[in-house]
Structure formats: structure tokens, C-alpha cells
Amino acid sequence: EVQLVESGGGLVQAGGSLRLSCAASGFTFDDYAIGWFRQAPGKEREGISRISKSDGSTYYADSVKGRFTIFSAKNTVYLQMNSLKPEDTAVYYCAAAPYIYTVVEVAIPEGLYDYWGQGTQVTVSS
């Protein structure tokens, strides 16, 4: 069974940090790109980052560039979130897409992701 399980969310003050993790199982990890998405109340789901182990490429949305870092180890992908702002408050999801869709410095369209985790809540207070 394919599983993506997010963890690491919680409550943090503005300016603080959190590290989210996405544990993947049930598929060949290196054949997929792993993306992080978030959805705040009343807003569309936003792709914020992704990593493709096959070529080592990463992508960051402008909204998080310079503050968030995506990296992987074994079958887990992490999202290190620094300098958090109240506008970062959202449910954060990880998802897996076939790595062949990876284009350097370009996001993989949301519709190409095959598998999704359950989400983890991140709340940033003022």
C-alpha cells in the first residue's frame, strides 16, 4: 500500500521554525518527486516546494523562497521552515509525482501528483 505520512506540524510564534517530515512507503522512492503543498482556509491549495531525487532538482514557490528548505534522507522528505509568518498558517500536505515530470526550477502541476498524505496543521501566531 502506498503511504505518505506527514508529521511535525504544530503551533509556533512568528519568526520561529518547524521541520515537517513526509515518510513514504509502498513505492520506489527514487522514481518519484515529492512535493509539499499547503492550503489555508478559503484559499486554493498552493504548491510550495518539491524535490526529485533522480536529478537532485528542487523547486520553491516565491512565497517561501529563502525561508523554507526541502531535503531528503532515505525514504523521508523534510521541509525545514524558518522565519515563519502568520500567513504560513495552513494545512501542509506532501504528495508524490513520477519523477519524469520534473523540470528544473519549475513546479510540477498539482494534477500530476499520484499520491497524497493526510496533512499536518501548521499554525503561526503573531
Steps between C-alpha positions, in 0.01 A plus 500: 500500500632841405521727799615855558487610860569859605609600845660791680226759487398704798475845649792738474554872548578727209869486423531146627573175322344162438620195314238293322564146389338281236562129543444306178440128456350259250679628189850551369592825664763606247252468211291785636517867570363599839319829530375706789169683474299709738143615524378784716131557573324653201800460271605264224755235577844642428805307390790638700791264438610172345804281469591236242762254617565381144671824401526680833293793382294711737230759459370770731204728462575868533294512818748277684826545311786585732310384808415135431738222402406159364729202541480123522657211681417136433125486434414822678474852360531793736390859479700728726295813559679801644395860560139393514228758446132495597415469129675162501215362709345214303462127476815366337492195275765294329438325170685279251525543123695293247846651479482517119282810537780689668627814330778689671377814677140430394215369713331173413130570438283383787298267276806287427547394860379144554508462877421733787549498872238589757640841587641661810389829651744787533388802697718809532397751763580870509 
